[in-house]
Amino acid sequence: MKFLLFADDAKSLSGLATRFREDGEVQAVTVESEIEQCQNYGIKKLYGLKGKAFADNVSLAISGMDLQSYDLIVISSSPLGREVAGILSGKLNFPCMTEVFEISFSGGKMITKRFFFGGKTIMQEESSSKIITVTPGSFDSSPGDNTAEKETIDLGDSRVSLLEVKPKEKSSTNIENASIIVSVGRGIGKKESIESIMPLVEATHGELAGSRPVCLDYKWLSEERQVGLSGKKVKPKVYIALGISGQIQHIAGMRGAKIVIAVNKDKDAPIFQECDYGIVGDLFQVVPKLVESLRK
Ligand SMILES: Cc1cc2nc3c(=O)[nH]c(=O)nc-3n(C[C@H](O)[C@H](O)[C@H](O)COP(=O)(O)OP(=O)(O)OC[C@H]3O[C@@H](n4cnc5c(N)ncnc54)[C@H](O)[C@@H]3O)c2cc1C
């Protein structure tokens, strides 16, 4: 098979290349600044987009390529990637399947998996879509050969003009690389109480993370620390869930954890179906005891 990949960041592109080179020839498009970091992932031909990348000029540049010669166009589901996929699908009349996180090919058929019903279930489908978008973080990257032939494509003018850039508030960490995560949910009650969790974060040498209400709705932690379907997908050795109920959309982000420890005062909380060690109790009483034993 022959694949054309598009991602506007090197991490996503190298993950996609690692996955799709298993099944055939991989060619890829990315923005010029990411090219150097994408070279040794078994990509046969690497196109670098030169100029300011917006959805309209990127999709125009990609649609100018010989797209019929590819069996599948795979686009990383970044904000730019999602727009590009939609434009290409409409413009070229190619069906598009979105937010795929697992894919296999068997007997000429493509089988995909993606979340459905707001993340409550996983749908496995056989599909003939010509374009798919892939949830970032779905595939790990590992180096392949570094023989990528490079070509630059000049991006033409865009109808979009950039008026102002407001940087997002960044946390000082990337929880996706953490080996121990202490994650807090709505059960923490209020922002000030997060301070009482820090001794556990320090004693475990872990990173602090949270559920969507904590990071997005109440903004007690930065969005960069949100774990889940619409947050980060994490794969730590140990994931400690404090006051998190364990809804499927949260579980979707921490399924890769090796050991899950949950503390919840509700013995029927769904998180207890997902953990290796469960403690039924008030987190404000349990956490100091955990810290005490860790310090011993
Ligand atoms: C499309 C979509 C995407 C979503 N994406 C995400 C996502 O990326 N990440 C995410 O997390 N959610 C996501 N959600 C939201 C998700 O459905 C849940 O609403 C959310 O995960 C609940 O967060 P929580 O467990 O912190 O809060 P709650 O469900 O309110 O649970 C709080 C828990 O704390 C326990 N508790 C309370 N006090 C204490 C105490 N003192 N000690 C111990 N336990 C206590 C309670 O028993 C309860 O189980 C998404 C939803 C949708 C529809």
The ligand as an ORCA input file, in Angstrom:
! r2SCAN-3c Opt
* xyz 0 1
  C     -16.888     14.485     24.421
  C     -16.418     14.443     25.853
  C     -15.072     14.486     26.117
  C     -14.615     14.430     27.434
  N     -13.274     14.432     27.655
  C     -12.824     14.284     28.913
  C     -11.418     14.201     29.187
  O     -10.576     14.329     28.289
  N     -11.029     14.012     30.463
  C     -11.907     13.878     31.508
  O     -11.467     13.693     32.654
  N     -13.232     13.968     31.289
  C     -13.699     14.183     30.027
  N     -15.036     14.290     29.816
  C     -15.925     14.421     31.003
  C     -16.274     13.088     31.655
  O     -17.439     12.564     31.072
  C     -16.545     13.258     33.167
  O     -17.532     14.241     33.352
  C     -15.305     13.672     33.950
  O     -14.225     12.791     33.674
  C     -15.618     13.608     35.441
  O     -14.525     14.136     36.135
  P     -14.256     13.738     37.643
  O     -14.099     12.268     37.772
  O     -13.155     14.605     38.122
  O     -15.570     14.262     38.378
  P     -16.827     13.491     38.959
  O     -17.410     12.578     37.950
  O     -17.709     14.516     39.555
  O     -16.221     12.567     40.108
  C     -15.720     13.052     41.313
  C     -15.427     11.841     42.168
  O     -14.775     12.262     43.342
  C     -15.231     11.450     44.422
  N     -14.983     12.208     45.652
  C     -15.603     13.351     46.073
  N     -15.033     13.797     47.226
  C     -14.046     12.903     47.521
  C     -13.103     12.807     48.581
  N     -13.024     13.740     49.560
  N     -12.265     11.752     48.593
  C     -12.309     10.794     47.623
  N     -13.178     10.845     46.598
  C     -14.018     11.890     46.531
  C     -16.694     11.199     44.128
  O     -17.134     10.017     44.758
  C     -16.668     11.060     42.587
  O     -16.525      9.703     42.203
  C     -15.531     14.357     28.517
  C     -16.899     14.324     28.241
  C     -17.342     14.372     26.939
  C     -18.827     14.319     26.672
*
